Amino acid sequence: MTQPTEKLYDADAYRTAFTAHVIACTQGDGGYDVVLDRTVFFPEAGGQTPDRGTLGEAVVRDVQIDDTGVIHHHTFAPLQEGAEVSGEIDWKHRFDNMQQHTGEHIFSGLICNRYHCNNVGFHLSDQTVTMDYDRAFTKEEIDGIEQAANEAIWRDLPIEIAFPDDEELKNIPYRSKKELSGQIRIVSIPFLPPGAEGKRLKGSEQVDDPSERPAYLDICACCAPHVHHTGEVGILKVLALQNYKGGVRVTIACGERAFRALTDSYLLLSGLARKLSTSPEEVPAQLEKLREECAGAKRRSAELAEAMLTEKLNRISSDIITNDTITTDINLDTGVTSNISITNRSNTSEASGPNKKHLLLFENAMDANSARRALNRWAEDHRGCCILLLGDDETGYQLLIAAGKADPDADARVPADRLKERLGIKCGGSREMVQGRVSSSRQEIEEALKGS
């Protein structure tokens, strides 16, 4: 049975290079599974992504640990069993993870101590860091914890790593998201370095009496590498706060990630300020002003489009609707209307009498509510149906069909059924009004409505 791999990163999180003996190398899906007697490579564990790097000339693409404590290095190239190999991790990636993970401990320690909640989830990827807590928080509360976390970072507090025995563990109030067994690694952050005097942190405040607050900012069971001092985290920035499973999910960035996020935000803000010819501080007010102006312009545009459609419909003589002559006179450039012959729902194919005439109108996309109001006004004193299509061939059409109230036999579902049958459109409604979407071209719509 293979012995557990010696974890060199437990003794020195800053170690980047090492030598080891290859215990086993087996071929698997997409590469090789390499087991060493010892390693600096931290595996995927504790909610954190694994280290990257090389073993000899072989690139390490993944690192996993099994239930027996054996660490598996997944490589693209094989290594000779029994040989000694030199390994090196990607330090930039390792240090970034250390900054993020220590930042999470600072934030979670503060929020759990202050609000007596639990950290029930943690995820650290190469792009994001999220923490889940089992109670709701306001933005103001999270802002206060963020401030306190950065104060702890600026105090450059030491990070302590320990492997207490079972008896010692009984007296340590450590955080853990699950029940643990075996040897437990404890990561602690005291509020002040040993022997330091003066004021101590209490959340984002300072107090003179140490008895007013716990001796540690955080005590947590954790298997991951951490920085030596909180100052190496640099800065912690909360990027997002959302409700999640009855509690909240907080997204943070630390160190270089926070620096990049803040730089990107500043560049975006300063760019907007230049375009708006204002200062960065005035951008929100200017955007709100623009939003109000755009909303007003959109409202006036909808009102104008409704008035124009109403006027266009009013110019159409009801004589055209009632004329026995069937015509198809559509101007494709101007969108002028056409008379289309369609059998009314109340008349079967065997019924006698002239077919009902319906008005077909193509318009550019406009506010649907405005279009419905215009159609309702048209329907008050007209016969037949008005078939209105809003849009174009590229984006498709919104379909609105209104039945004229001056015609007791008019039924908006009649032309809708024709379009369903011949074009397979989806629509629904009542005798008075039908609505739907049409993805066919204008020519196909006209042909479908002309009759068989």
C-alpha positions in Angstrom: 0.0 0.0 0.0 1.3 3.4 -1.0 2.2 5.7 2.0 0.6 9.1 2.2 2.6 11.8 0.3 4.8 14.1 2.4 3.3 17.6 2.1 6.3 19.9 1.8 3.9 22.9 1.5 2.8 22.4 5.1 6.3 23.1 6.4 7.0 26.0 4.0 4.2 27.6 1.9 6.9 29.7 0.1 8.9 26.8 -1.2 8.7 26.6 -5.0 11.2 23.9 -6.0 12.0 20.4 -4.7 13.2 16.9 -5.6 11.4 13.7 -5.0 11.3 10.0 -6.1 8.7 8.7 -8.4 6.7 6.0 -6.6 4.3 5.2 -9.5 3.5 6.4 -13.0 0.4 5.0 -14.7 -1.2 6.0 -18.0 -4.8 7.2 -17.8 -7.2 9.3 -19.8 -5.4 12.1 -21.5 -2.1 11.7 -19.7 -0.3 10.1 -16.8 -0.9 9.8 -13.0 2.3 10.4 -11.1 2.8 9.6 -7.4 5.8 11.0 -5.6 7.2 10.3 -2.1 6.9 14.0 -1.3 5.7 17.2 -3.1 5.4 20.9 -3.0 2.3 20.8 -5.2 -0.9 21.6 -3.3 -3.8 19.5 -4.6 -7.3 20.7 -5.3 -8.8 20.8 -1.7 -10.5 23.1 0.7 -12.4 24.8 -2.0 -9.2 25.9 -3.8 -7.7 25.1 -7.2 -4.5 23.0 -7.3 -1.0 24.3 -8.0 0.4 24.4 -11.5 4.0 23.7 -12.6 6.4 21.1 -13.9 8.0 17.8 -12.9 11.2 17.6 -14.9 10.1 18.4 -18.5 6.5 17.2 -17.8 3.8 19.8 -17.4 1.5 19.2 -14.4 -2.0 19.8 -15.5 -3.9 18.8 -12.4 -3.2 17.7 -8.8 -5.6 15.6 -6.7 -5.5 13.9 -3.3 -7.2 10.6 -2.5 -8.8 9.4 0.8 -5.5 7.8 1.9 -3.5 11.0 1.6 -1.7 10.1 -1.6 -1.3 13.0 -3.9 -1.7 12.4 -7.7 0.1 14.6 -10.2 -1.6 14.5 -13.6 1.0 15.1 -16.4 1.0 15.0 -20.2 4.3 13.0 -20.3 5.4 9.9 -18.3 8.1 9.8 -15.6 10.3 6.8 -14.9 9.3 4.9 -11.7 12.0 4.9 -9.1 13.8 7.9 -10.6 14.5 11.2 -8.9 12.7 14.1 -10.4 12.9 17.9 -9.9 9.7 19.8 -9.5 8.7 23.4 -9.5 5.4 25.2 -9.0 4.1 28.3 -10.7 4.8 30.8 -7.8 2.6 33.6 -9.2 -0.4 31.2 -9.2 0.5 29.9 -5.7 0.9 33.3 -4.1 -2.3 34.6 -5.7 -4.2 31.7 -4.1 -2.5 32.3 -0.8 -3.6 36.0 -0.9 -7.2 35.0 -1.7 -7.4 32.3 0.8 -5.9 34.3 3.7 -8.2 37.2 2.8 -11.2 34.8 3.0 -10.1 33.8 6.5 -9.8 37.4 7.6 -13.3 38.3 6.2 -15.0 35.1 7.5 -13.3 35.4 10.9 -14.6 38.9 11.4 -18.1 38.3 10.1 -18.6 35.1 12.0 -17.3 36.6 15.3 -19.3 39.8 15.0 -22.6 38.3 13.8 -22.4 34.8 15.1 -23.1 33.2 11.7 -21.4 30.3 9.9 -19.4 30.1 6.8 -21.1 27.3 4.9 -19.4 27.5 1.5 -16.2 28.6 -0.1 -14.9 28.5 -3.7 -11.6 29.8 -4.9 -11.0 29.5 -8.7 -8.5 31.3 -10.9 -11.2 33.9 -11.7 -13.3 34.4 -8.5 -13.6 33.9 -4.8 -17.0 33.4 -3.2 -18.0 32.8 0.5 -21.5 31.7 1.6 -22.9 32.6 5.0 -26.1 31.2 6.7 -27.8 34.6 7.4 -28.8 37.7 5.5 -26.7 40.8 5.6 -27.2 44.4 4.5 -24.8 46.1 2.2 -23.9 48.4 5.1 -23.0 45.4 7.3 -20.8 43.9 4.6 -19.1 47.3 4.0 -18.3 47.4 7.7 -16.7 43.9 7.6 -14.8 44.9 4.4 -13.4 48.0 6.3 -12.4 45.8 9.3 -10.7 43.3 7.0 -8.5 45.9 5.4 -7.6 47.3 8.8 -6.5 43.8 9.8 -4.5 43.6 6.6 -2.8 46.9 7.3 -1.9 45.9 10.8 0.3 43.1 9.3 -0.9 40.5 11.8 1.0 37.1 11.8 -0.6 33.9 10.5 0.0 30.9 12.8 -0.1 27.3 11.6 -0.4 24.4 14.1 -1.1 20.7 14.3 -2.7 20.3 17.8 -3.3 16.9 19.3 -6.8 15.6 20.2 -6.6 17.0 23.7 -5.5 20.4 22.6 -8.2 20.5 20.0 -10.9 20.2 22.7 -10.0 23.7 23.9 -9.7 25.4 20.5 -12.9 27.1 19.2 -12.0 26.6 15.6 -14.3 27.1 12.6 -15.0 24.2 10.2 -17.6 23.7 7.6 -17.7 19.9 8.2 -16.8 17.2 10.8 -13.1 16.4 10.6 -11.1 13.4 11.7 -7.4 12.5 11.9 -4.7 15.2 12.3 -6.3 18.6 11.9 -4.3 21.6 10.7 -5.3 24.9 12.4 -4.7 28.3 10.8 -5.0 31.2 13.3 -4.8 35.0 13.1 -4.1 36.7 16.5 -5.3 40.3 16.8 -1.8 41.5 17.7 1.7 40.0 17.2 3.0 38.3 20.4 4.3 40.9 22.9 2.6 43.8 21.2 1.1 46.5 23.3 -1.5 49.2 22.7 -4.9 49.2 21.1 -6.4 46.1 19.7 -8.8 45.6 16.8 -12.5 45.0 17.5 -14.2 44.7 14.2 -13.5 48.1 12.6 -13.0 49.7 16.0 -10.2 49.8 18.4 -10.3 49.2 22.2 -7.7 49.4 24.9 -8.9 46.5 27.1 -8.0 43.1 25.6 -10.7 41.5 27.7 -13.4 43.2 25.6 -12.6 41.0 22.6 -11.3 37.5 21.7 -7.6 36.9 21.4 -7.9 35.8 17.8 -9.4 37.4 14.7 -9.9 33.9 13.3 -9.2 30.2 14.1 -10.0 27.8 11.3 -9.3 24.3 10.3 -7.6 24.6 6.9 -5.3 22.5 4.7 -4.2 25.2 2.3 -1.0 27.3 2.1 -1.3 30.9 3.6 0.9 34.0 3.7 3.0 34.6 6.8 1.4 38.0 7.6 -1.9 39.6 6.7 -0.1 42.6 5.2 0.9 40.3 2.2 -2.8 40.1 1.3 -2.4 43.8 0.2 -6.1 44.8 -0.1 -9.5 43.1 0.1 -12.3 44.3 -2.0 -15.9 43.1 -2.0 -17.1 42.8 -5.6 -20.6 41.4 -5.2 -23.3 40.5 -2.6 -26.3 38.4 -3.4 -29.0 36.4 -1.6 -28.2 32.7 -1.6 -30.0 29.8 -0.1 -31.5 31.8 2.8 -28.2 33.6 3.5 -25.8 35.5 1.3 -22.9 34.9 -1.1 -20.1 37.4 -1.0 -17.6 37.7 -3.9 -14.2 39.2 -3.0 -10.8 39.8 -4.6 -7.5 40.2 -2.8 -4.0 41.4 -3.7 -3.3 41.7 -7.3 -6.8 40.6 -8.3 -8.2 43.4 -6.3 -5.7 45.9 -7.8 -6.7 44.8 -11.3 -10.4 45.0 -10.5 -10.1 48.5 -9.0 -7.9 49.6 -11.9 -10.4 48.3 -14.5 -13.2 50.0 -12.6 -11.3 53.3 -12.5 -10.4 53.2 -16.2 -14.1 52.5 -17.0 -15.3 55.3 -14.8 -12.7 57.8 -16.1 -13.5 56.8 -19.7 -17.2 57.5 -19.0 -16.4 60.8 -17.4 -14.5 61.9 -20.5 -17.3 60.9 -22.8 -19.8 62.8 -20.5 -17.5 65.8 -20.2 -17.7 65.6 -16.4 -15.7 64.4 -13.4 -15.7 60.8 -12.2 -17.6 61.9 -9.1 -20.4 63.3 -11.2 -20.8 60.3 -13.5 -23.7 58.7 -11.5 -25.7 62.0 -11.6 -25.0 62.5 -15.3 -26.1 58.9 -16.1 -29.3 59.4 -14.1 -30.0 62.6 -16.1 -29.4 60.7 -19.3 -31.6 57.9 -18.2 -34.4 60.3 -17.5 -33.9 62.0 -20.9 -33.8 58.7 -22.7 -37.0 57.6 -21.0 -38.7 60.9 -21.9 -37.5 60.6 -25.5 -38.7 56.9 -25.7 -42.1 58.0 -24.3 -42.4 60.8 -26.9 -41.3 58.5 -29.7 -43.9 56.0 -28.7 -46.6 58.7 -28.6 -45.5 60.0 -32.0 -45.5 56.5 -33.5 -49.0 55.8 -32.1 -50.3 59.1 -33.5 -48.8 58.4 -36.9 -50.2 54.9 -37.0 -53.6 56.2 -35.9 -53.5 58.8 -38.6 -52.5 56.3 -41.2 -55.4 54.0 -40.2 -57.8 56.9 -40.2 -56.9 57.8 -43.8 -58.0 54.3 -45.0 -61.5 54.6 -46.3 -64.0 52.1 -44.9 -65.2 51.9 -48.5 -62.0 49.9 -49.3 -62.9 47.4 -46.6 -66.5 46.9 -47.9 -65.7 47.0 -51.6 -66.6 43.8 -53.4 -63.5 44.1 -55.6 -60.5 42.1 -54.3 -57.3 43.9 -54.7 -53.6 43.3 -53.7 -51.9 46.7 -53.8 -49.0 46.7 -51.4 -46.1 49.2 -51.8 -43.1 47.4 -50.5 -41.1 50.7 -50.1 -43.7 52.8 -48.2 -45.6 50.1 -46.4 -49.0 51.2 -47.9 -51.9 48.9 -47.1 -53.5 46.2 -49.1 -56.9 44.4 -49.3 -56.6 40.7 -48.8 -59.5 38.2 -49.3 -60.0 35.8 -46.4 -62.9 33.6 -45.7 -64.6 34.6 -42.4 -64.7 32.0 -39.5 -68.5 32.2 -39.6 -68.6 31.2 -43.3 -67.5 27.7 -44.3 -66.0 26.9 -47.7 -69.5 26.0 -48.9 -71.0 29.3 -47.7 -72.2 31.7 -50.3 -71.6 35.4 -50.4 -68.6 37.6 -50.9 -65.5 37.1 -48.9 -64.6 39.5 -46.1 -61.9 42.0 -46.9 -59.1 42.6 -44.3 -56.5 45.3 -44.0 -52.8 44.3 -44.1 -50.3 46.8 -42.8 -46.5 46.5 -42.3 -44.8 49.0 -40.0 -41.3 49.4 -38.5 -41.0 48.0 -35.0 -42.7 50.2 -32.4 -44.1 50.0 -28.9 -46.6 47.2 -28.8 -48.9 49.0 -26.3 -49.0 52.0 -28.5 -49.8 49.8 -31.5 -52.6 48.1 -29.6 -54.2 51.4 -28.6 -54.1 52.6 -32.2 -55.7 49.3 -33.4 -58.4 49.5 -30.7 -59.4 53.0 -31.9 -59.5 51.8 -35.5 -61.7 48.8 -34.5 -64.3 51.1 -33.0 -65.9 52.1 -36.4 -64.4 49.8 -39.0 -65.4 46.4 -40.6 -63.3 43.4 -41.3 -59.9 42.9 -39.6 -56.7 44.9 -39.5 -53.6 42.7 -39.6 -50.6 44.7 -38.3 -47.0 43.4 -38.5 -44.3 45.3 -36.7 -40.6 44.7 -37.6 -38.7 43.5 -40.7 -37.6 40.3 -42.4 -34.2 40.2 -40.6 -35.5 40.5 -37.0 -39.0 39.0 -37.6 -42.4 40.5 -37.0 -44.7 41.1 -34.0 -48.3 40.3 -35.1 -51.3 42.2 -34.0 -54.8 41.5 -35.5 -57.9 43.5 -34.5 -61.5 42.8 -35.5 -63.6 45.8 -36.5 -66.6 46.3 -34.2 -68.7 47.7 -37.0 -68.7 44.2 -38.4 -70.4 41.6 -36.1 -69.0 38.8 -38.2 -65.4 40.0 -38.0 -63.1 37.6 -36.2 -59.3 38.2 -35.6 -58.8 34.5 -35.3 -59.6 33.9 -39.0 -56.4 35.5 -40.5 -54.5 34.1 -37.6 -55.6 30.6 -38.4 -54.5 31.1 -42.0 -51.0 32.2 -40.8 -50.9 29.2 -38.4 -51.8 26.8 -41.2 -49.5 28.1 -43.9 -46.5 29.5 -41.9 -46.7 27.6 -38.6 -46.7 30.7 -36.5 -47.5 30.8 -32.8 -50.2 33.2 -31.7 -53.2 33.5 -29.5 -56.0 35.7 -28.4 -59.8 36.3 -28.8 -62.2 37.2 -31.5 -61.4 40.9 -30.9 -57.6 40.7 -30.8 -54.8 38.2 -31.6 -51.1 38.6 -30.9 -48.1 36.5 -31.9 -44.7 36.4 -33.6 -43.9 35.7 -37.2 -40.4 34.8 -38.4 -41.4 34.5 -42.1 -40.5 37.1 -44.7 -42.9 39.8 -45.8 -43.4 38.1 -49.2 -44.3 34.8 -47.5 -46.8 36.5 -45.2 -48.5 38.3 -48.1 -48.7 35.0 -50.1 -50.1 33.2 -47.1 -52.9 35.7 -46.7 -53.9 36.0 -50.4 -56.0 32.8 -50.4 -55.4 29.4 -51.9 
